[in-house]
Amino acid sequence: MLVARPATLLLSCCLVTSFLAITAFSQQSPKPRVEKLQAAAPSPAKVSREQRIQAYEKFLQARRYLAQADPLNAIAALKEVLVLDPTAAAAHVELGNLYLEGRNLRDAEYHARQAVALDPEDAMTHWLLGRVLFSQSVGAVFDREKAREAVTAFETVAKLDTLNLDVYRLLGRLYRNLNDTDNALSAYAKLIGANQAGLEEFSAAAELYFRKRRYRDAANMARQAYILSGENPQWGYQLSQALLYAGQTAEAIEVLKGLVEENGNNLQLILSYAEALMRGGRYAEAERQVQHILAERPNHLEALSILAQVQRRSGRREEAVKTLRQALTGQDVTETLAQQYALAETLVELGRTDEAVAAYEAALRSVSNPDNSVSESQRERAELILMRIAAAYKAAGKLDQELATYDRMRRMLGSESTLAEILLIESLRNEGKHEEALKAARAARQRFPRERQFVYLEAQLLSRLGQVDQALKELSKVAEETDDLGEIAQMKAIVLSDANRFEDAERLARQAVRYDEKNIAYLVTLSSILERRKQYAESEQLLRTALALDPDNPTALNNLGYFLAERNERLDEALTLVQRAVNIEPTNSSFLDSLGWVYFKQNRLDLARHYIEQALSYDRRNATLNDHMGDVLERLGDLEGARRYWRIARSLSTDPEEINRIEAKLQRGQTAETQ
């Protein structure tokens, strides 16, 4: 709401105040200097006392016409006002408002700019201009230039009139249209803080928080929108999705259950309910929901996709393959890439590498040009598919085909892409081939001299080879060429941690945090180092600080849950934390392993085995995952199976401490077998 500036009328005095002072609207508090917006003020005209009196009378007449809902006569009267007194900003404001209401945006803009030029310190003039520009920006084609100018006008209003909260409503919409998420959320926060937000603002804020992966904040906003909408299914669906990603699966299920009961024919709600049940591990109930749909629509793509996920998660992978093939029958590959990926991933989990690669190749053909090049619009998809082909070969231990895929990446993605080099170096490092990986990293540095990531990879590899001082020297060279000293300190900390020099690693990790106390990566790095140093309380506090900054950061959630489980502390909380991480990234092998490990610590061994098996299906050549599976099988009484996984873990591990620990288990298992 805009505050009117008090006006006085001294018609009986020998000195008559200007018409502008009589009718302008703004606060009397001191106003900052405001830059004029594009329109020059009319040249000062000599206006007599009599003209001013006549102009004021005409202005009052225009107001009477408006009160009588007679805009045409009001416009005519206001035009006469401007003939009598061209400096009357209030008349321009009234005319601009009338033209805006009548959707005559051209004339509305003219009068708005005239008003701003005449009185740049009056919030009302900028308010009018902002609304006109806002209307012009949201036509058939979004006009970014008009939107940015509208933002400038509204920001000026916010400075001049602190009581105008409606300005934040429009600013929020403009910032959203301009993809300025942070400023949009800031605008909505003003309304929410003043208890002036409505359904649109809460819903928009929920959507924006969701984009930023701040799922708990998204859920809080969506819950308010749902309440304000009278529990409308549209907003209930939004709430359920935010709850699912926030790890509040039980509440999401309850919300969707209620919506399905009240809106039984809403297909989207039934599918969402089935997905929520699946995420909650209630596979039989989820399957019943989709089977009801498939009974009437046997080829419903989304229902088949959810059914396949249920089958896959419950260990029925052969059934999942059959379901996905049914879903893809007769479909355009370009329209079903998600299902094509799911089919290929399931085949990889079954060890059917050639079939998996064939599925990925079908997807790749759909996004490639006839000459095997890739257009810019399809580059991201092509990168993803090629990465998955390489990962499939890696999981099968087919190194030659994996390396050939990296060569193919270089050809398809062009000379500027660094993806093949990064994946090659990571693959060689994970295989323990540190000399080869180092050679590849140095070659990549020469080819991409501006890419710091290859310096970081080289440093980590030097550390693994025992050349820690040389690694630090390489990082120090980079520090001389960049202002990002926090990142360099973090990388030095990682290098020193890899070399088990934890005291030095801690010192540098703390230095990184001092550079930027809100950097999640720095906080997580320091937390991990402190955990290794058995400084558990501070390690935990750092992760909680990270989660206060980013409540849905999956790495922080996973690490905190895993660290608690490792110490056998607060296992129920650990389970909730890791479940949230898995809900955010359901195919992340590290997160699935953490979930299995928490169940192991709770002695829920069937669930532990289930999730660690899932983790291994995504990353068979991970030493820790194989080690954990051996531990689960040992507790289940399968000593032969346990020793088989421990042997795999020992062959994959490159960490001397880990190798010694696994050797001890193998000796223990051998002793147990001979007794």
C-alpha positions as CSV (number, residue, x, y, z in Angstrom):
1,M,0.0,0.0,0.0
2,L,1.3,3.4,-0.9
3,V,1.3,6.3,1.6
4,A,0.0,9.7,0.4
5,R,2.2,12.7,1.1
6,P,0.1,15.3,3.1
7,A,-1.0,18.1,0.8
8,T,-2.0,21.7,1.7
9,L,-3.9,24.1,-0.5
10,L,-3.2,27.9,0.1
11,L,-5.6,29.4,-2.5
12,S,-6.3,32.4,-0.3
13,C,-2.6,33.3,0.0
14,C,-0.7,35.5,-2.4
15,L,1.7,32.6,-3.0
16,V,0.0,29.5,-4.5
17,T,1.8,26.2,-4.2
18,S,2.6,24.3,-7.3
19,F,0.1,21.7,-8.5
20,L,2.7,19.0,-8.1
21,A,3.1,19.7,-4.4
22,I,-0.6,19.7,-3.9
23,T,-1.3,16.3,-5.5
24,A,1.9,14.3,-5.3
25,F,1.9,11.0,-3.4
26,S,4.9,9.8,-1.3
27,Q,6.3,9.9,2.2
28,Q,7.6,13.0,3.9
29,S,10.7,11.3,5.1
30,P,14.0,12.3,3.5
31,K,14.4,10.6,0.1
32,P,17.6,9.4,-1.6
33,R,18.6,10.8,-4.9
34,V,17.0,8.7,-7.6
35,E,18.2,8.5,-11.2
36,K,15.7,9.5,-13.8
37,L,14.4,6.8,-16.1
38,Q,14.7,7.6,-19.8
39,A,12.2,10.5,-19.9
40,A,13.4,14.1,-19.6
41,A,11.2,16.4,-17.6
42,P,9.2,18.9,-19.7
43,S,10.8,22.3,-20.0
44,P,9.7,24.5,-17.2
45,A,6.7,26.5,-18.4
46,K,5.7,29.7,-16.8
47,V,2.4,28.8,-15.2
48,S,0.3,31.6,-13.7
49,R,-1.5,31.4,-10.4
50,E,-4.8,31.4,-12.2
51,Q,-3.7,28.5,-14.4
52,R,-2.7,26.5,-11.4
53,I,-6.1,27.1,-9.7
54,Q,-7.9,26.1,-12.9
55,A,-5.7,23.0,-13.2
56,Y,-6.4,22.0,-9.7
57,E,-10.2,22.4,-10.2
58,K,-10.0,20.3,-13.4
59,F,-8.0,17.7,-11.4
60,L,-10.8,17.5,-8.8
61,Q,-13.4,17.3,-11.6
62,A,-11.4,14.3,-13.1
63,R,-11.6,12.7,-9.7
64,R,-15.3,13.1,-9.6
65,Y,-15.6,11.5,-13.0
66,L,-13.6,8.5,-11.7
67,A,-15.9,8.2,-8.7
68,Q,-18.8,8.1,-11.1
69,A,-17.1,5.3,-13.1
70,D,-16.7,7.7,-16.1
71,P,-13.2,7.2,-17.3
72,L,-13.6,8.9,-20.7
73,N,-14.6,12.2,-19.2
74,A,-11.9,11.7,-16.5
75,I,-9.2,11.3,-19.3
76,A,-10.5,14.5,-21.0
77,A,-10.3,16.5,-17.8
78,L,-6.8,15.2,-17.0
79,K,-5.6,16.2,-20.4
80,E,-7.0,19.7,-19.8
81,V,-5.0,19.7,-16.5
82,L,-1.8,19.1,-18.4
83,V,-2.6,21.9,-20.9
84,L,-3.0,24.3,-18.0
85,D,0.0,23.0,-16.0
86,P,2.5,20.7,-17.9
87,T,4.4,20.1,-14.7
88,A,1.5,18.3,-12.9
89,A,3.1,14.8,-12.3
90,A,-0.1,13.7,-10.5
91,A,-2.1,14.2,-13.6
92,H,0.3,12.0,-15.6
93,V,0.0,9.3,-12.8
94,E,-3.8,9.3,-13.0
95,L,-3.7,9.2,-16.8
96,G,-1.2,6.4,-16.8
97,N,-3.3,4.4,-14.4
98,L,-6.4,4.8,-16.6
99,Y,-4.5,3.8,-19.8
100,L,-3.0,0.9,-17.9
101,E,-6.4,-0.3,-16.8
102,G,-7.6,0.0,-20.4
103,R,-4.6,-2.0,-21.6
104,N,-3.4,1.0,-23.7
105,L,0.2,0.3,-22.7
106,R,1.8,2.7,-25.1
107,D,0.1,5.8,-23.7
108,A,0.4,4.4,-20.2
109,E,4.2,4.2,-20.6
110,Y,4.4,7.7,-22.0
111,H,2.6,9.2,-19.0
112,A,4.5,7.0,-16.5
113,R,7.9,8.2,-17.9
114,Q,6.7,11.8,-17.8
115,A,5.6,11.4,-14.2
116,V,9.0,9.9,-13.2
117,A,10.9,12.6,-14.9
118,L,8.8,15.3,-13.2
119,D,9.0,13.8,-9.7
120,P,11.7,11.1,-9.4
121,E,11.5,11.0,-5.6
122,D,7.8,10.1,-5.6
123,A,7.2,6.4,-5.1
124,M,3.9,6.6,-7.0
125,T,5.5,7.6,-10.3
126,H,7.9,4.6,-10.2
127,W,5.1,2.3,-9.1
128,L,3.1,3.2,-12.2
129,L,6.1,2.8,-14.5
130,G,7.0,-0.5,-12.9
131,R,3.5,-1.9,-13.4
132,V,3.3,-0.7,-17.0
133,L,6.7,-2.3,-17.8
134,F,5.7,-5.4,-16.0
135,S,2.6,-5.7,-18.2
136,Q,4.7,-5.1,-21.3
137,S,7.2,-7.8,-20.3
138,V,4.7,-10.6,-19.9
139,G,3.2,-10.5,-23.4
140,A,3.1,-13.4,-25.9
141,V,6.9,-13.3,-25.8
142,F,8.7,-12.5,-22.6
143,D,10.6,-9.2,-23.0
144,R,13.7,-9.4,-20.8
145,E,14.6,-5.8,-21.3
146,K,11.2,-4.5,-20.1
147,A,11.4,-6.9,-17.2
148,R,14.8,-5.7,-16.1
149,E,13.6,-2.0,-16.3
150,A,10.5,-2.9,-14.3
151,V,12.7,-4.4,-11.7
152,T,14.6,-1.2,-11.5
153,A,11.4,0.8,-11.1
154,F,10.1,-1.5,-8.4
155,E,13.4,-1.6,-6.5
156,T,13.1,2.2,-6.4
157,V,9.6,2.0,-5.0
158,A,10.9,-0.4,-2.3
159,K,13.5,2.2,-1.2
160,L,11.1,5.2,-1.3
161,D,8.1,3.5,0.3
162,T,8.9,0.8,2.8
163,L,5.2,0.2,3.5
164,N,4.5,-0.9,0.0
165,L,4.5,-4.7,0.2
166,D,2.7,-5.3,-3.0
167,V,5.9,-4.3,-4.8
168,Y,7.6,-7.5,-3.5
169,R,4.8,-9.6,-5.1
170,L,5.6,-8.2,-8.5
171,L,9.3,-8.3,-7.9
172,G,9.1,-11.9,-7.1
173,R,7.3,-12.7,-10.3
174,L,9.8,-10.7,-12.3
175,Y,12.8,-12.3,-10.7
176,R,11.4,-15.7,-11.4
177,N,10.8,-14.8,-15.0
178,L,14.4,-13.6,-15.2
179,N,15.6,-16.8,-13.5
180,D,17.0,-14.8,-10.6
181,T,16.1,-17.4,-7.9
182,D,17.9,-15.8,-5.0
183,N,16.3,-12.4,-5.4
184,A,12.9,-13.9,-6.1
185,L,13.1,-15.8,-2.8
186,S,14.3,-12.6,-1.0
187,A,11.2,-10.8,-2.4
188,Y,8.9,-13.6,-1.2
189,A,10.6,-13.7,2.2
190,K,9.6,-10.0,2.7
191,L,5.9,-10.9,2.1
192,I,6.1,-14.1,4.2
193,G,7.8,-12.2,7.0
194,A,5.1,-9.6,7.0
195,N,2.4,-12.3,6.9
196,Q,1.2,-10.9,3.5
197,A,2.0,-13.9,1.3
198,G,-0.8,-15.7,-0.5
199,L,-1.2,-19.0,-2.3
200,E,0.8,-17.8,-5.4
201,E,3.8,-16.6,-3.3
202,F,4.0,-19.8,-1.2
203,S,3.7,-22.0,-4.2
204,A,6.3,-20.0,-6.2
205,A,8.7,-20.1,-3.2
206,A,8.2,-23.9,-2.9
207,E,9.1,-24.3,-6.6
208,L,12.2,-22.1,-6.2
209,Y,13.5,-23.9,-3.1
210,F,12.9,-27.2,-4.9
211,R,15.1,-26.0,-7.8
212,K,17.8,-25.1,-5.3
213,R,17.5,-28.5,-3.7
214,R,16.4,-27.0,-0.4
215,Y,13.7,-29.6,-0.1
216,R,12.8,-29.0,3.5
217,D,12.2,-25.3,2.8
218,A,10.3,-26.3,-0.3
219,A,8.1,-28.6,1.8
220,N,7.4,-25.8,4.4
221,M,6.3,-23.4,1.6
222,A,4.3,-26.1,-0.2
223,R,2.5,-27.0,3.0
224,Q,1.3,-23.4,3.4
225,A,0.2,-23.3,-0.2
226,Y,-1.7,-26.6,0.3
227,I,-3.5,-25.2,3.4
228,L,-4.4,-21.9,1.7
229,S,-5.7,-23.7,-1.4
230,G,-8.2,-25.6,0.8
231,E,-6.2,-28.8,0.2
232,N,-6.4,-28.6,-3.5
233,P,-4.9,-31.7,-5.3
234,Q,-2.6,-29.5,-7.4
235,W,-0.9,-28.0,-4.3
236,G,-1.1,-31.4,-2.5
237,Y,0.9,-32.9,-5.3
238,Q,3.5,-30.1,-5.0
239,L,3.7,-30.8,-1.3
240,S,4.1,-34.5,-1.7
241,Q,7.1,-34.1,-4.1
242,A,8.9,-31.7,-1.8
243,L,8.3,-34.1,1.1
244,L,9.6,-37.1,-0.8
245,Y,12.9,-35.3,-1.7
246,A,13.2,-33.9,1.8
247,G,13.2,-37.5,3.0
248,Q,9.8,-37.1,4.8
249,T,8.5,-40.1,2.9
250,A,5.9,-41.2,5.5
251,E,4.2,-37.7,5.5
252,A,4.3,-37.7,1.7
253,I,2.5,-41.0,1.6
254,E,-0.1,-39.8,4.0
255,V,-0.8,-36.6,2.0
256,L,-1.1,-38.6,-1.2
257,K,-3.2,-41.3,0.4
258,G,-5.7,-38.7,1.5
259,L,-5.7,-37.1,-2.0
260,V,-6.2,-40.4,-3.8
261,E,-9.1,-41.3,-1.5
262,E,-10.8,-38.0,-2.3
263,N,-9.9,-37.8,-6.0
264,G,-9.9,-41.5,-6.9
265,N,-9.9,-40.9,-10.7
266,N,-6.9,-38.6,-10.7
267,L,-4.3,-40.7,-12.6
268,Q,-1.4,-38.4,-11.7
269,L,-2.1,-38.7,-8.0
270,I,-2.4,-42.5,-8.1
271,L,1.0,-42.7,-9.9
272,S,2.6,-40.3,-7.4
273,Y,1.1,-42.3,-4.5
274,A,2.6,-45.5,-6.0
275,E,6.0,-43.8,-6.4
276,A,5.9,-42.6,-2.8
277,L,5.1,-46.1,-1.5
278,M,8.0,-47.4,-3.6
279,R,10.4,-44.9,-2.1
280,G,9.1,-45.9,1.3
281,G,10.0,-49.5,0.6
282,R,6.3,-50.5,0.6
283,Y,6.8,-52.4,-2.7
284,A,3.7,-54.6,-2.6
285,E,1.3,-51.6,-2.0
286,A,3.1,-49.6,-4.7
287,E,2.6,-52.5,-7.2
288,R,-1.1,-52.8,-6.4
289,Q,-1.6,-49.1,-7.2
290,V,0.1,-49.4,-10.6
291,Q,-1.6,-52.7,-11.4
292,H,-5.0,-51.0,-11.0
293,I,-4.0,-48.6,-13.7
294,L,-2.4,-51.3,-16.0
295,A,-5.6,-53.4,-15.8
296,E,-7.4,-50.7,-17.8
297,R,-4.4,-49.2,-19.6
298,P,-1.9,-52.1,-20.1
299,N,0.6,-50.0,-22.0
300,H,0.5,-46.9,-19.8
301,L,4.2,-45.7,-20.0
302,E,4.5,-44.1,-16.6
303,A,2.7,-46.9,-14.8
304,L,5.0,-49.4,-16.4
305,S,8.0,-47.3,-15.5
306,I,7.0,-47.2,-11.8
307,L,6.3,-51.0,-11.9
308,A,9.7,-51.6,-13.3
309,Q,11.3,-49.5,-10.5
310,V,9.4,-51.5,-7.9
311,Q,10.5,-54.8,-9.4
312,R,14.1,-53.5,-9.7
313,R,14.3,-52.2,-6.1
314,S,12.8,-55.4,-4.7
315,G,15.4,-57.5,-6.5
316,R,13.2,-58.8,-9.3
317,R,15.4,-57.5,-12.1
318,E,14.4,-60.0,-14.8
319,E,10.8,-58.9,-14.3
320,A,11.9,-55.3,-14.5
321,V,13.6,-55.9,-17.9
322,K,10.5,-57.5,-19.2
323,T,8.3,-54.6,-18.0
324,L,10.6,-52.0,-19.5
325,R,10.8,-53.8,-22.8
326,Q,6.9,-53.7,-22.8
327,A,7.0,-50.0,-22.0
328,L,9.4,-49.3,-24.9
329,T,7.6,-51.3,-27.5
330,G,6.4,-49.0,-30.3
331,Q,7.7,-45.9,-28.6
332,D,9.9,-43.2,-30.1
333,V,13.3,-43.5,-28.3
334,T,13.7,-39.8,-28.1
335,E,10.5,-39.6,-26.0
336,T,11.4,-42.5,-23.7
337,L,15.1,-41.8,-22.8
338,A,14.4,-42.3,-19.1
339,Q,13.0,-45.7,-19.7
340,Q,15.8,-46.6,-22.1
341,Y,18.3,-45.6,-19.4
342,A,16.5,-47.7,-16.7
343,L,16.5,-50.7,-19.0
344,A,20.2,-50.4,-19.6
345,E,21.0,-49.9,-15.9
346,T,19.0,-52.9,-15.0
347,L,20.8,-55.0,-17.6
348,V,24.1,-53.8,-16.2
349,E,23.0,-54.9,-12.7
350,L,22.2,-58.3,-14.2
351,G,25.7,-58.5,-15.7
352,R,24.3,-58.4,-19.3
353,T,26.7,-55.8,-20.5
354,D,26.3,-56.3,-24.2
355,E,22.5,-55.9,-24.0
356,A,22.9,-52.9,-21.7
357,V,25.3,-51.2,-24.2
358,A,22.9,-51.9,-27.0
359,A,20.1,-50.1,-25.1
360,Y,22.4,-47.1,-24.5
361,E,23.5,-47.1,-28.2
362,A,19.8,-46.9,-29.2
363,A,19.5,-43.8,-27.0
364,L,22.7,-42.3,-28.3
365,R,21.6,-42.7,-31.9
366,S,18.4,-40.7,-31.1
367,V,20.4,-37.7,-29.9
368,S,23.3,-37.9,-32.5
369,N,23.5,-36.5,-36.0
370,P,23.8,-38.9,-39.0
371,D,27.6,-38.2,-39.1
372,N,27.9,-39.2,-35.4
373,S,28.4,-35.6,-34.4
374,V,26.3,-34.0,-31.6
375,S,24.5,-30.7,-31.7
376,E,24.9,-28.3,-28.9
377,S,21.3,-28.8,-27.8
378,Q,21.9,-32.6,-27.4
379,R,25.4,-32.4,-25.9
380,E,24.4,-32.9,-22.3
381,R,22.4,-36.0,-23.2
382,A,25.2,-37.5,-25.4
383,E,27.7,-36.9,-22.6
384,L,25.5,-38.8,-20.1
385,I,24.9,-41.7,-22.4
386,L,28.6,-42.1,-23.3
387,M,29.5,-41.9,-19.6
388,R,27.0,-44.7,-18.9
389,I,28.4,-46.8,-21.7
390,A,31.9,-46.4,-20.2
391,A,30.6,-47.2,-16.8
392,A,28.9,-50.4,-18.1
393,Y,32.2,-51.6,-19.5
394,K,34.0,-50.7,-16.3
395,A,31.5,-52.6,-14.2
396,A,32.1,-55.7,-16.4
397,G,35.9,-55.3,-16.1
398,K,36.1,-54.7,-19.9
399,L,38.9,-52.2,-19.8
400,D,39.6,-52.1,-23.6
401,Q,36.0,-51.3,-24.4
402,E,36.0,-48.7,-21.6
403,L,39.1,-47.0,-23.1
404,A,37.6,-47.2,-26.6
405,T,34.6,-45.3,-25.3
406,Y,36.7,-42.5,-24.1
407,D,38.3,-42.2,-27.6
408,R,34.7,-42.1,-29.0
409,M,33.8,-39.3,-26.6
410,R,36.7,-37.2,-27.9
411,R,35.5,-37.7,-31.5
412,M,31.8,-37.0,-30.8
413,L,32.1,-34.2,-28.2
414,G,34.9,-32.3,-29.9
415,S,38.3,-31.1,-29.0
416,E,37.1,-28.7,-26.3
417,S,35.4,-31.4,-24.1
418,T,37.4,-32.5,-21.1
419,L,35.0,-35.3,-20.1
420,A,37.0,-38.2,-21.7
421,E,40.2,-37.2,-20.0
422,I,38.6,-36.8,-16.5
423,L,36.9,-40.1,-16.7
424,L,40.0,-41.9,-18.0
425,I,42.1,-40.5,-15.2
426,E,39.5,-41.4,-12.6
427,S,39.2,-44.9,-14.0
428,L,42.9,-45.5,-13.9
429,R,43.2,-44.1,-10.4
430,N,40.3,-46.3,-9.1
431,E,42.1,-49.3,-10.7
432,G,45.2,-48.5,-8.7
433,K,47.1,-47.7,-11.9
434,H,48.5,-44.5,-10.5
435,E,51.5,-44.1,-12.8
436,E,49.3,-44.4,-15.9
437,A,46.7,-42.0,-14.4
438,L,49.5,-39.5,-13.6
439,K,50.7,-39.7,-17.2
440,A,47.2,-39.1,-18.4
441,A,46.7,-36.2,-16.0
442,R,49.9,-34.5,-17.2
443,A,48.9,-34.9,-20.8
444,A,45.5,-33.4,-20.1
445,R,47.2,-30.4,-18.4
446,Q,49.2,-29.7,-21.5
447,R,46.1,-30.0,-23.7
448,F,43.9,-28.0,-21.3
449,P,46.3,-25.6,-19.6
450,R,43.5,-23.4,-18.1
451,E,41.6,-26.3,-16.5
452,R,42.5,-26.5,-12.8
453,Q,40.8,-29.8,-12.3
454,F,43.7,-31.6,-14.0
455,V,46.2,-29.9,-11.7
456,Y,44.1,-31.2,-8.8
457,L,44.0,-34.7,-10.2
458,E,47.8,-34.7,-10.8
459,A,48.4,-33.6,-7.2
460,Q,46.2,-36.3,-5.8
461,L,48.0,-38.9,-7.9
462,L,51.4,-37.7,-6.8
463,S,50.3,-38.0,-3.3
464,R,49.1,-41.6,-3.9
465,L,52.6,-42.3,-5.3
466,G,54.3,-40.9,-2.2
467,Q,55.3,-37.6,-3.8
468,V,53.4,-35.4,-1.4
469,D,55.8,-32.5,-1.5
470,Q,55.8,-32.4,-5.3
471,A,52.0,-32.5,-5.1
472,L,51.9,-29.5,-2.8
473,K,54.4,-27.7,-5.0
474,E,52.1,-28.1,-8.0
475,L,49.2,-26.7,-6.1
476,S,51.2,-23.8,-4.8
477,K,52.0,-22.8,-8.4
478,V,48.3,-22.6,-9.1
479,A,47.8,-20.5,-6.0
480,E,50.1,-17.9,-7.6
481,E,47.8,-17.6,-10.6
482,T,44.4,-17.5,-8.9
483,D,42.5,-15.6,-6.2
484,D,40.6,-18.8,-5.2
485,L,42.9,-19.6,-2.3
486,G,40.2,-21.4,-0.4
487,E,39.9,-24.0,-3.1
488,I,43.7,-24.5,-3.2
489,A,43.9,-24.9,0.6
490,Q,41.1,-27.5,0.4
491,M,42.9,-29.5,-2.3
492,K,46.1,-29.4,-0.3
493,A,44.2,-30.7,2.7
494,I,42.8,-33.6,0.6
495,V,46.3,-34.4,-0.7
496,L,47.7,-34.5,2.8
497,S,44.7,-36.5,4.1
498,D,45.3,-39.1,1.4
499,A,48.9,-39.3,2.6
500,N,47.7,-39.8,6.2
501,R,49.2,-36.5,7.3
502,F,46.1,-35.5,9.1
503,E,47.5,-32.8,11.3
504,D,48.7,-30.8,8.3
505,A,45.5,-31.7,6.5
506,E,43.4,-30.3,9.3
507,R,45.4,-27.0,9.4
508,L,44.8,-26.4,5.7
509,A,41.2,-27.5,5.8
510,R,40.6,-25.0,8.5
511,Q,42.3,-22.4,6.4
512,A,39.9,-23.1,3.6
513,V,36.9,-22.7,5.9
514,R,38.3,-19.4,7.1
515,Y,38.3,-18.2,3.5
516,D,34.6,-19.1,3.1
517,E,32.7,-20.3,6.2
518,K,29.6,-21.0,4.1
519,N,31.3,-23.2,1.5
520,I,29.7,-26.7,1.9
521,A,32.6,-28.5,0.3
522,Y,35.1,-26.9,2.6
523,L,33.0,-27.8,5.7
524,V,32.6,-31.4,4.5
525,T,36.3,-31.8,3.8
526,L,37.3,-30.5,7.3
527,S,34.6,-32.8,8.9
528,S,36.0,-35.9,7.1
529,I,39.5,-35.1,8.3
530,L,38.4,-34.5,11.9
531,E,36.5,-37.8,11.8
532,R,39.7,-39.6,10.8
533,R,41.4,-37.8,13.7
534,K,38.6,-39.0,16.1
535,Q,37.5,-35.4,16.8
536,Y,33.9,-36.6,16.5
537,A,32.0,-33.8,18.2
538,E,33.5,-31.0,15.9
539,S,33.2,-33.2,12.9
540,E,29.5,-33.7,13.5
541,Q,29.0,-30.0,14.3
542,L,30.6,-29.0,10.9
543,L,28.2,-31.3,9.0
544,R,25.2,-29.8,11.0
545,T,26.5,-26.4,10.0
546,A,26.6,-27.5,6.4
547,L,23.0,-28.8,6.7
548,A,21.9,-25.5,8.3
549,L,23.2,-23.8,5.2
550,D,21.9,-26.4,2.8
551,P,19.4,-28.7,4.5
552,D,19.2,-31.1,1.6
553,N,22.8,-31.4,0.7
554,P,23.0,-35.2,0.0
555,T,26.7,-35.5,0.7
556,A,26.4,-33.8,4.1
557,L,23.3,-36.0,4.9
558,N,25.1,-39.2,3.9
559,N,28.3,-38.4,5.8
560,L,26.6,-37.5,9.0
561,G,24.5,-40.6,8.9
562,Y,27.4,-42.8,8.0
563,F,29.7,-41.3,10.7
564,L,27.0,-41.8,13.4
565,A,26.5,-45.4,12.2
566,E,30.2,-46.1,12.3
567,R,30.3,-45.0,15.9
568,N,27.0,-46.9,16.7
569,E,25.4,-43.6,17.9
570,R,21.8,-42.5,17.4
571,L,21.2,-45.1,14.7
572,D,17.6,-44.0,14.2
573,E,18.7,-40.5,13.3
574,A,21.5,-41.9,11.1
575,L,18.9,-43.9,9.2
576,T,16.7,-40.9,8.7
577,L,19.7,-38.8,7.4
578,V,20.9,-41.5,5.0
579,Q,17.3,-42.2,3.7
580,R,17.0,-38.5,2.9
581,A,20.3,-38.7,0.9
582,V,19.1,-41.8,-1.0
583,N,15.7,-40.2,-1.8
584,I,17.6,-37.3,-3.4
585,E,20.0,-39.5,-5.3
586,P,18.5,-43.0,-5.4
587,T,21.2,-44.5,-7.6
588,N,24.2,-43.2,-5.8
589,S,26.2,-46.3,-4.8
590,S,27.9,-44.6,-1.8
591,F,24.5,-43.5,-0.4
592,L,23.0,-46.9,-0.9
593,D,26.0,-48.5,0.8
594,S,25.6,-46.1,3.8
595,L,21.9,-47.1,4.1
596,G,22.8,-50.8,4.1
597,W,25.5,-50.1,6.6
598,V,23.1,-48.4,9.0
599,Y,20.8,-51.4,8.7
600,F,23.8,-53.6,9.4
601,K,24.5,-51.7,12.6
602,Q,20.9,-52.1,13.6
603,N,21.2,-55.8,12.9
604,R,18.5,-55.6,10.2
605,L,20.6,-57.9,8.0
606,D,18.2,-58.6,5.2
607,L,17.8,-54.9,4.6
608,A,21.5,-54.4,4.9
609,R,22.2,-57.1,2.3
610,H,19.5,-55.7,0.0
611,Y,20.8,-52.1,-0.1
612,I,24.5,-53.1,-0.3
613,E,23.6,-55.4,-3.2
614,Q,22.0,-52.4,-4.9
615,A,25.1,-50.3,-4.3
616,L,27.2,-53.1,-5.8
617,S,25.0,-53.3,-8.8
618,Y,26.1,-49.7,-9.6
619,D,29.7,-50.0,-8.6
620,R,31.0,-53.6,-8.6
621,R,34.6,-52.6,-8.4
622,N,34.4,-50.6,-5.2
623,A,36.6,-52.1,-2.3
624,T,34.5,-50.6,0.5
625,L,31.2,-51.9,-0.9
626,N,32.6,-55.5,-1.3
627,D,34.1,-55.3,2.2
628,H,30.7,-54.3,3.7
629,M,29.0,-57.1,1.8
630,G,31.5,-59.5,3.3
631,D,30.7,-58.2,6.8
632,V,26.9,-58.7,6.2
633,L,27.3,-62.2,4.9
634,E,29.6,-63.1,7.8
635,R,26.9,-62.1,10.3
636,L,24.3,-64.0,8.3
637,G,26.5,-67.1,8.7
638,D,27.7,-67.4,5.1
639,L,31.4,-67.5,5.8
640,E,32.3,-68.7,2.3
641,G,30.4,-65.8,0.7
642,A,31.9,-63.4,3.1
643,R,35.5,-64.5,2.3
644,R,34.6,-64.3,-1.5
645,Y,33.7,-60.6,-1.1
646,W,36.6,-59.8,1.2
647,R,39.0,-61.2,-1.4
648,I,37.4,-59.0,-4.1
649,A,37.7,-56.0,-1.7
650,R,41.4,-56.8,-1.0
651,S,42.2,-57.0,-4.8
652,L,40.5,-53.6,-5.4
653,S,41.8,-51.7,-2.4
654,T,44.7,-49.3,-2.8
655,D,44.7,-48.1,0.8
656,P,47.3,-50.0,2.9
657,E,45.3,-49.5,6.1
658,E,42.2,-50.9,4.5
659,I,44.1,-53.8,3.0
660,N,45.5,-54.8,6.4
661,R,42.0,-54.7,7.9
662,I,40.6,-56.9,5.2
663,E,43.5,-59.3,5.6
664,A,42.6,-59.6,9.2
665,K,39.0,-60.5,8.3
666,L,40.2,-63.1,5.9
667,Q,42.4,-64.7,8.5
668,R,39.6,-64.6,11.0
669,G,37.2,-66.2,8.5
670,Q,39.8,-68.9,7.7
671,T,40.3,-69.7,11.4
672,A,36.5,-69.9,11.9
673,E,36.2,-72.4,9.0
674,T,38.8,-74.7,10.5
675,Q,37.2,-74.8,13.9
